[in-house]
């Protein structure tokens, strides 16, 4: 199995430890992933800003960088969703279709491609799980509260399998954090208040470590946590899993 690691631009620039943790975790799970140096942004920021036609060269570069791999794995549901759903505006060559179909979010890949349902490690902390909108409602990686009261999802299962880890039961477990890409710039006030509501839910229910599968959402929430000087550590789930697996 030939696997490529896709590192989103904001992870590369602001949270490189998440990219490193993703690579190390895959290696511990038996996957040797390559990092194509040709890769850049997936084009989502331009598309979200209404400039999707300008992102077309970026889409083509992404396909060129990754078409030679069986799977493309990235630690970000929003970017993976963009590749799968928004690369439809370019010609659907076999290479484009291959990349769109075989680009996977990290935890989706671990569960559904590697077939791993439990993580052999411990993390003795109370962990609050943030579900990103793209991962949950776009890639269907977790149940939606408007459809069922049952709280279940890919990352929830992996975290629950770890020794000593207690998941926080939030009042509103799948509410948007307010980041929304360029939304947090164009509607900064609304975005910040939504993030404050999410953080307050975690504080109210005793979260000590706040995690998720999308660093863009976590970046937004971490900013609120830091400004309020709250006793909560923010970590991407890849960091938690990688630290637990020996």
Rosetta blueprint (number, residue, H / E / L):
1 X L
2 X L
3 X E
4 X E
5 X E
6 X E
7 X L
8 X L
9 X H
10 X H
11 X H
12 X H
13 X H
14 X H
15 X L
16 X H
17 X H
18 X H
19 X H
20 X H
21 X H
22 X H
23 X H
24 X H
25 X H
26 X H
27 X H
28 X H
29 X L
30 X L
31 X L
32 X L
33 X E
34 X E
35 X L
36 X L
37 X L
38 X L
39 X L
40 X L
41 X L
42 X L
43 X L
44 X H
45 X H
46 X H
47 X H
48 X H
49 X L
50 X L
51 X L
52 X H
53 X H
54 X H
55 X H
56 X H
57 X H
58 X H
59 X H
60 X H
61 X H
62 X H
63 X H
64 X H
65 X H
66 X H
67 X L
68 X L
69 X L
70 X L
71 X E
72 X E
73 X E
74 X E
75 X L
76 X L
77 X H
78 X H
79 X H
80 X H
81 X H
82 X H
83 X H
84 X H
85 X H
86 X H
87 X H
88 X H
89 X H
90 X L
91 X L
92 X L
93 X L
94 X H
95 X H
96 X H
97 X H
98 X H
99 X H
100 X H
101 X H
102 X L
103 X E
104 X E
105 X E
106 X H
107 X H
108 X H
109 X H
110 X H
111 X H
112 X H
113 X H
114 X L
115 X L
116 X L
117 X L
118 X L
119 X L
120 X L
121 X L
122 X E
123 X L
124 X L
125 X L
126 X E
127 X E
128 X E
129 X E
130 X E
131 X L
132 X L
133 X H
134 X H
135 X H
136 X H
137 X H
138 X H
139 X L
140 X L
141 X L
142 X E
143 X L
144 X L
145 X L
146 X L
147 X L
148 X L
149 X L
150 X L
151 X L
152 X L
153 X E
154 X H
155 X H
156 X H
157 X H
158 X H
159 X H
160 X H
161 X L
162 X L
163 X E
164 X L
165 X L
166 X E
167 X E
168 X L
169 X L
170 X L
171 X L
172 X L
173 X L
174 X L
175 X L
176 X L
177 X L
178 X L
179 X L
180 X L
181 X L
182 X L
183 X H
184 X H
185 X H
186 X H
187 X L
188 X H
189 X H
190 X H
191 X H
192 X H
193 X H
194 X H
195 X H
196 X H
197 X H
198 X H
199 X H
200 X H
201 X H
202 X H
203 X H
204 X H
205 X L
206 X L
207 X L
208 X L
209 X E
210 X E
211 X E
212 X E
213 X L
214 X L
215 X H
216 X H
217 X H
218 X H
219 X H
220 X H
221 X H
222 X H
223 X H
224 X H
225 X H
226 X H
227 X H
228 X L
229 X L
230 X L
231 X L
232 X L
233 X E
234 X E
235 X E
236 X E
237 X H
238 X H
239 X H
240 X H
241 X H
242 X H
243 X H
244 X H
245 X L
246 X L
